[in-house]
Amino acid sequence: MSMLQFTVPPLPHYMLCGPSFYAPGGRHVSRRNVGVFDLLVVREGCLYMGEEDRTFEVGEGCALILRPDSYHYGTKGCDVHTSYYWLHFQTTGSWSVTDDELPRHGVEPYDEKRTQALWSYATHTFQIQVPQFARLLHPGKVDELIGQLIQLNQSFYSGSAKWNQQALFQDVLRQLSASMAKEESTPAAACADLAAAYMRKHYRESVTAQELGDRLNFHPVYIARCMQRIYGCTPMEYLLHHRIEQAKLMLLQTDHTVARIAEEVGFNQAAYFTSCFTRAEGISPRKYRQRFSYG
């Protein structure tokens, strides 16, 4: 596994992110030496990517970081509708590519210069690693974090918003790093991730707590406890959040009516969709489209 290793401080910093999609046959553009790291997180479908002489199939729940100093390209068109997030970040510190993981436990070897630096209050640097390609341990959590980053993009000139974005981005990096862990996922995390994956796949359909339990072979109460512990919300709250996020993408990327979008993302009534959307976002779907659509 190739890993990107950063010497910190300074920490890698967030620049900008957004949603994107390809219809069947769509292919990622070819670019060389773009100068920023480009994180791709696939929500639905699959991106077929290449970087120099390596190729990647970035499926649902997977992430790939394209390097700032390399040539990357789409190896072929998407087989199905593919929805993903892109996120640009950079570092002013040193970084490298390695196949050797940092030790996760144990005592660091004695280093006289490092010890002297600690006693003299000099800056002590260390290394962090994130995988270049990974199947995310908690894809729903990464989806939620990037969704929050996108919302804060609208307050680009606010100092507090920028600060919050950097904090959220560090959480994204920690999620990427956690996906390298070889330890088995806890039963609660495994159950929560199964439930989240099922709801992301079937969000267009009518999903009940009982049906979720039947599909996953877990008691609905147990699933709810696991979701609350791992994601901080109930299954139905998670489903509603995902439907709203999908609706926001459609509002910005299509000219479909609000009623059609409501139906597409799993709401039986447009009025109920509008009510839920307004409560979650603070503005109606129509005003959201007017405020954030460009061109």
C-alpha positions as CSV (number, residue, x, y, z in Angstrom):
1,M,0.0,0.0,0.0
2,S,1.4,3.4,-1.0
3,M,1.0,6.1,1.7
4,L,1.6,9.8,1.7
5,Q,3.7,10.8,4.6
6,F,3.7,14.4,5.9
7,T,6.1,16.0,8.3
8,V,4.1,18.2,10.7
9,P,3.9,20.9,11.7
10,P,2.7,22.5,9.5
11,L,-0.4,20.4,9.0
12,P,-1.8,19.9,5.5
13,H,-4.5,22.6,4.9
14,Y,-7.8,22.5,3.2
15,M,-8.4,24.7,0.1
16,L,-11.8,23.9,-1.5
17,C,-14.1,21.0,-2.2
18,G,-17.4,20.2,-3.9
19,P,-19.7,17.5,-5.4
20,S,-19.4,16.2,-8.9
21,F,-20.8,13.4,-11.0
22,Y,-20.4,11.5,-14.3
23,A,-23.1,10.0,-16.4
24,P,-22.3,6.5,-17.9
25,G,-19.4,6.9,-20.3
26,G,-18.1,10.0,-18.5
27,R,-14.3,10.0,-17.8
28,H,-12.1,12.0,-15.4
29,V,-10.1,14.7,-17.2
30,S,-6.3,14.3,-17.7
31,R,-4.1,16.7,-15.8
32,R,-0.4,17.0,-15.1
33,N,1.4,18.7,-12.2
34,V,-1.7,20.5,-10.9
35,G,0.2,21.7,-7.8
36,V,-2.4,20.6,-5.2
37,F,-3.4,17.3,-3.7
38,D,-6.8,16.1,-5.0
39,L,-8.8,13.8,-2.8
40,L,-11.6,11.9,-4.6
41,V,-14.3,10.2,-2.4
42,V,-16.8,8.1,-4.4
43,R,-20.4,8.1,-3.0
44,E,-22.0,6.0,-5.8
45,G,-20.7,4.2,-8.8
46,C,-17.0,3.9,-9.7
47,L,-14.2,6.1,-11.0
48,Y,-11.5,4.4,-13.1
49,M,-8.3,6.4,-12.5
50,G,-4.7,6.3,-13.4
51,E,-1.7,8.2,-12.0
52,E,1.6,7.8,-13.9
53,D,1.9,3.9,-14.3
54,R,-0.6,2.9,-11.6
55,T,-4.4,2.4,-12.0
56,F,-7.2,2.5,-9.5
57,E,-10.8,1.4,-9.4
58,V,-12.4,3.9,-6.9
59,G,-15.7,2.3,-6.0
60,E,-18.4,3.4,-3.6
61,G,-17.0,4.1,-0.2
62,C,-13.4,4.4,-1.5
63,A,-11.0,7.3,-1.6
64,L,-8.0,8.2,-3.8
65,I,-5.5,11.0,-3.3
66,L,-4.0,12.3,-6.6
67,R,-0.6,13.8,-6.1
68,P,0.3,17.4,-7.0
69,D,3.5,16.4,-8.9
70,S,2.1,13.7,-11.1
71,Y,0.2,13.0,-14.3
72,H,-3.3,11.6,-13.6
73,Y,-6.1,10.6,-16.0
74,G,-9.3,8.6,-16.4
75,T,-8.5,5.1,-17.7
76,K,-12.0,4.5,-19.0
77,G,-15.5,5.9,-18.8
78,C,-17.8,5.2,-15.9
79,D,-20.1,2.1,-16.3
80,V,-22.9,3.6,-14.3
81,H,-23.9,7.0,-12.9
82,T,-21.1,8.0,-10.6
83,S,-21.3,10.6,-7.8
84,Y,-18.3,11.7,-5.9
85,Y,-16.7,14.5,-3.9
86,W,-13.4,16.2,-4.8
87,L,-11.3,18.0,-2.2
88,H,-8.2,20.1,-2.8
89,F,-5.6,20.4,-0.1
90,Q,-1.9,21.4,0.2
91,T,1.0,21.5,2.6
92,T,3.8,23.9,3.0
93,G,5.8,21.3,4.9
94,S,7.7,18.3,3.5
95,W,6.0,15.1,2.3
96,S,7.0,11.9,0.6
97,V,5.5,8.6,-0.7
98,T,6.3,5.4,1.1
99,D,5.3,1.8,1.4
100,D,6.4,1.5,5.0
101,E,3.9,2.1,7.7
102,L,4.9,4.1,10.8
103,P,4.9,2.0,14.0
104,R,1.5,2.3,15.8
105,H,2.7,1.3,19.2
106,G,6.0,1.1,21.2
107,V,8.6,3.5,22.4
108,E,10.4,5.8,19.9
109,P,14.2,5.2,19.7
110,Y,16.3,7.6,21.7
111,D,17.3,10.6,19.6
112,E,19.7,13.1,21.4
113,K,18.9,16.0,19.1
114,R,15.1,15.4,19.5
115,T,15.5,15.3,23.3
116,Q,17.5,18.5,23.3
117,A,14.8,20.2,21.2
118,L,12.1,19.2,23.6
119,W,14.1,20.6,26.6
120,S,14.8,23.8,24.7
121,Y,11.2,24.3,23.7
122,A,12.1,24.1,20.0
123,T,9.5,22.9,17.5
124,H,9.3,19.1,17.5
125,T,8.1,17.7,14.1
126,F,6.7,14.2,13.5
127,Q,5.2,12.2,10.7
128,I,1.6,11.4,9.9
129,Q,0.4,9.0,7.1
130,V,-2.7,8.7,5.0
131,P,-3.2,6.0,2.4
132,Q,-3.2,7.2,-1.2
133,F,-6.0,4.7,-2.0
134,A,-8.3,3.3,0.7
135,R,-11.6,1.6,1.3
136,L,-13.0,4.0,4.0
137,L,-13.6,2.5,7.4
138,H,-16.6,4.8,8.0
139,P,-17.7,6.2,4.6
140,G,-20.8,7.7,6.0
141,K,-18.8,9.8,8.5
142,V,-16.5,11.1,5.7
143,D,-19.6,11.9,3.6
144,E,-20.9,13.9,6.5
145,L,-17.7,15.8,7.1
146,I,-17.3,16.8,3.5
147,G,-20.9,17.8,3.4
148,Q,-20.2,20.2,6.3
149,L,-17.1,21.6,4.5
150,I,-19.2,22.3,1.4
151,Q,-21.8,24.2,3.5
152,L,-19.0,26.4,4.9
153,N,-17.8,27.2,1.4
154,Q,-20.7,29.7,1.2
155,S,-19.1,31.6,4.1
156,F,-15.7,31.8,2.4
157,Y,-14.7,35.2,3.8
158,S,-15.6,34.4,7.3
159,G,-12.6,33.8,9.6
160,S,-14.6,31.5,11.9
161,A,-15.8,29.5,8.9
162,K,-12.3,29.0,7.6
163,W,-11.2,27.9,11.1
164,N,-14.0,25.4,11.2
165,Q,-13.1,24.1,7.8
166,Q,-9.5,23.4,8.8
167,A,-10.8,21.5,11.9
168,L,-13.2,19.5,9.8
169,F,-10.5,18.7,7.3
170,Q,-8.2,17.3,10.0
171,D,-11.1,15.0,10.9
172,V,-11.2,13.9,7.2
173,L,-7.5,13.1,7.4
174,R,-8.0,11.1,10.6
175,Q,-10.7,9.1,8.9
176,L,-8.4,8.3,6.0
177,S,-5.6,7.3,8.4
178,A,-8.0,5.1,10.4
179,S,-8.8,3.1,7.2
180,M,-5.2,1.8,7.3
181,A,-5.8,0.0,10.6
182,K,-5.5,-3.7,10.3
183,E,-7.5,-4.4,13.5
184,E,-10.9,-5.8,13.1
185,S,-13.8,-3.3,13.3
186,T,-15.9,-3.5,16.5
187,P,-19.2,-5.3,16.2
188,A,-21.0,-2.0,16.8
189,A,-19.1,-0.2,14.0
190,A,-19.6,-3.1,11.6
191,C,-23.4,-3.0,12.3
192,A,-23.6,0.7,11.9
193,D,-21.6,0.7,8.7
194,L,-23.8,-2.0,7.2
195,A,-26.9,0.0,8.1
196,A,-25.5,3.2,6.7
197,A,-24.4,1.4,3.5
198,Y,-27.9,-0.1,3.1
199,M,-29.6,3.2,3.5
200,R,-27.2,5.0,1.1
201,K,-28.0,2.3,-1.5
202,H,-31.8,2.2,-1.0
203,Y,-32.5,5.9,0.0
204,R,-34.8,6.2,-3.0
205,E,-37.0,3.5,-1.6
206,S,-39.3,3.4,1.5
207,V,-37.1,2.1,4.3
208,T,-38.4,1.4,7.8
209,A,-36.6,0.4,11.0
210,Q,-38.2,-3.1,10.9
211,E,-37.2,-3.6,7.2
212,L,-33.6,-2.5,8.0
213,G,-33.5,-5.1,10.9
214,D,-34.8,-7.8,8.6
215,R,-32.3,-7.1,5.9
216,L,-29.3,-6.9,8.2
217,N,-30.5,-9.7,10.6
218,F,-30.1,-7.4,13.6
219,H,-32.8,-6.2,16.0
220,P,-33.9,-2.7,15.1
221,V,-33.1,-1.4,18.6
222,Y,-29.6,-2.8,18.4
223,I,-29.1,-1.1,15.0
224,A,-30.3,2.2,16.4
225,R,-27.9,1.9,19.4
226,C,-25.0,1.2,17.0
227,M,-25.9,4.1,14.7
228,Q,-26.2,6.5,17.6
229,R,-22.8,5.4,19.0
230,I,-20.9,5.5,15.7
231,Y,-22.7,8.2,13.7
232,G,-24.4,10.2,16.5
233,C,-27.9,9.8,15.0
234,T,-30.7,7.2,14.6
235,P,-31.0,5.2,11.3
236,M,-34.0,7.3,10.2
237,E,-32.1,10.6,10.9
238,Y,-29.2,9.3,8.9
239,L,-31.5,8.3,6.0
240,L,-33.2,11.8,6.1
241,H,-29.8,13.5,6.1
242,H,-28.6,11.4,3.1
243,R,-31.8,12.1,1.2
244,I,-31.4,15.9,1.8
245,E,-27.7,15.7,0.6
246,Q,-28.8,13.9,-2.6
247,A,-31.5,16.5,-3.1
248,K,-29.0,19.3,-2.8
249,L,-26.9,17.8,-5.5
250,M,-29.9,17.5,-7.8
251,L,-31.0,21.0,-7.1
252,L,-27.6,22.3,-8.3
253,Q,-26.9,19.8,-11.1
254,T,-30.3,19.4,-12.7
255,D,-33.3,21.6,-13.7
256,H,-35.8,19.0,-12.3
257,T,-38.8,20.4,-10.5
258,V,-38.8,20.3,-6.7
259,A,-41.6,17.8,-6.9
260,R,-39.6,15.5,-9.1
261,I,-36.5,15.8,-6.9
262,A,-38.6,15.0,-3.9
263,E,-39.7,11.8,-5.5
264,E,-36.3,10.9,-6.8
265,V,-34.8,11.0,-3.3
266,G,-37.5,9.0,-1.6
267,F,-40.1,11.4,-0.4
268,N,-43.8,10.6,-1.2
269,Q,-45.0,14.2,-0.9
270,A,-43.3,17.3,-2.2
271,A,-44.7,19.4,0.7
272,Y,-43.1,17.1,3.3
273,F,-39.8,17.2,1.4
274,T,-39.9,21.0,1.4
275,S,-40.6,21.0,5.1
276,C,-37.8,18.6,6.0
277,F,-35.3,20.4,3.7
278,T,-36.2,23.8,5.1
279,R,-35.8,22.6,8.7
280,A,-32.4,21.0,7.9
281,E,-30.9,23.8,5.7
282,G,-32.7,26.9,7.0
283,I,-34.0,27.8,3.5
284,S,-36.5,26.2,1.0
285,P,-35.3,24.0,-1.9
286,R,-36.1,26.8,-4.4
287,K,-34.2,29.4,-2.5
288,Y,-31.3,27.0,-2.1
289,R,-31.2,26.5,-5.9
290,Q,-31.3,30.2,-6.5
291,R,-28.6,31.0,-3.9
292,F,-26.1,28.4,-4.8
293,S,-26.5,27.8,-8.5
294,Y,-24.0,29.4,-10.7
295,G,-23.9,30.2,-14.4
